[in-house]
Amino acid sequence: MEIMTNQRFRKAGKYFRAFFIISLIGLALTVLIGAGILLYAKILGPPPLAVPQSTLFYSDDGTVIGESHNGQKRYWVELDQISPHLIDATISIEDRKFYSHHGFDYKRIVGALLADIKAMAKVQGASTISQQYARNLFLAHEKTWKRKMLEAFYTIRLEMNYTKKEILEGYLNTIYYGHGAYGAEAASQYYFGKKAGELSLGEAAMLAGIPKGAGVYSPFNSMENAKSRQKLILRTMVENNLIHKNDVDKALNEQLTFVGKHLHTKTKTAPYFQDTVRHILKTELNLDDRVIELGGLKVYTTIDLKQQEIAEQTVERLISKESEIQTGLVAMDPKNGYVKAMVGGRSYEESPFNRAVQAVRQPGSTIKPLLYYAALEKGFTPSTVMRSEQTTFRFDDGRPDYSPKNFNSQYADGDITMAQALALSDNIFAVKTHLFLGENTLVDTAKKFGLTTKMADVPSLALGTSGVRVIEMASAYSILANGGKKVSPIMITRVEDHRGKVIYENDKQSIPILKPELAYVMTQMMTGIFDPKLNGYTNVTGSTVINDITRSYAGKSGTTDTDSWMIGFSPQLVSAVWTGYDKGKAITLSADKAYAKNIWARFMEDAHRGRSSKGFKQPKGTVGVYINPANGKLATDNCPIKRFTYFVSGTEPAEYCTDHLPYTEEKPSKKENSPKKPWYKKLFDW
């Protein structure tokens, strides 16, 4: 018996030693595996914390005009921009040992496991804030062992590489609060219409209870459940010494006002402009679609909300609802090229095609200021005279004859100055100038002014037969308006990533490309379309809107069979307006032909309202003299029409007008019987 007992003890001791050795080996393996996991996590380094966030678009005064969010509202705010009440409430209900553990609350895990075993079901969660954040960032929410293991691994990486502050900030910015609101800021705006940093204790306690189950604890789904959850959270805050018990009743009795509306829901502000901005982000800043839509960017633009509203309302008010005429409008600040307003069509919902940026249409006579600037460079002056009469141009190189016509076939039937030719939009003068300079001169000048569309070096180019874009014409006229400095259309001033880091900032500078004195002379010539003093033979082209404008503008209209234009500027603002049919149908109704001028005049007047009236700054090297606009000579007191006209110094006319000398009758011969005056009367006469 004793031998059997000893044998049993020896056998038991053998099993115990084996178990002990196996346990040691298992423990060693566990330590090694754990160390390996930690080492691997360290080698991998910090996991990226980027999460989908709404990209916001801002106007020039910092107002949000739109956002990209794919149906999810996300706005990142720093921890100090979140109410301390919400921070305390969240930690109290979700993870009260957040600051003391290293990603896992083992005591809580054991407690949850026992509760689940007792109930034979999953009844209690044990995930810490770090674990939830890891799940929100990197994993789907399916309940599998693989997901749990990955969640633990990502939690380790987060805790190893980020501070508690960074983890808590990330969690509060990514947790789902229901109704499409992700993060504390979006949720605060949706439920209470205020910033996350402005939440009261009662609001914060209610908001902190929603992530457990938005469908159950949202006050919009069940106020009873929401209030019950709020009360529970307030009690846990007392237990964790985060608030005093007297604060509970105050918070529970606080009258909460619910909004139920997301921030920045207005998406119709400058829709054509916003589309163009997105295109620039993609093609010029090389950002991919996902970053643009969900990268949490802050895109600061140049749009002026007041001017944009004026532009949209003017188009809507002036174009008949029965008309099929379309329009494109661009307004720019000529000093820097900042686009202040853009209308790409009459209805973005019906047609998102942007006629201000995408459409290529014939500019008609709006191309003439570029032609005449080139002429000024070649020695022409506002007083340069050519004959205006019906003309057929014949060429030696086998090209067909060309017979341009003036509007309504009206001609001066005599000499006409360049200043008057521009004001009256004389086509014969333009074609003669074009051919004299050489047909490639206007092509090169158009490129200098920033036009990128292909120009055909043909005689009719002087009359605007090669297509252009509205936005490029606005930019070209800006160069004249600012005294000759090259500016490009600018719509984005700065772009920040979701952390506020500047990833793009506009640093384009205006570059002088024109002679300031010539740009000024050209600008002053362009004021003539609104000046009745240049009405020598027919109405100036701006006569229909002269009574609608109250300050000095320079500009030019243009008309083809299918296109109607008006482009003009003050020293403060340039605007270009095109109207026509999308399919290039001829414009036959007189009312349809007048839309471009009327829209331009109304927009410019309303956009300038409240601004001081400024004249164009005269540069050195220019001089102004009164001339007779009919012949370009210096005006005399007897000239019935005089116009103060600017020239480059030294090119002003030197010859006085002799067309209006005073009429003198022939003196009668002295009669022989006329009495002689006595000498003393002659003395008095003297």
Order of alpha helices (4+ residues) and beta strands (2+ residues): alpha-beta-beta-beta-alpha-alpha-alpha-alpha-alpha-beta-alpha-alpha-alpha-alpha-alpha-alpha-alpha-beta-alpha-beta-beta-alpha-beta-beta-alpha-alpha-alpha-alpha-beta-beta-beta-beta-alpha-beta-beta-beta-alpha-alpha-beta-beta-alpha
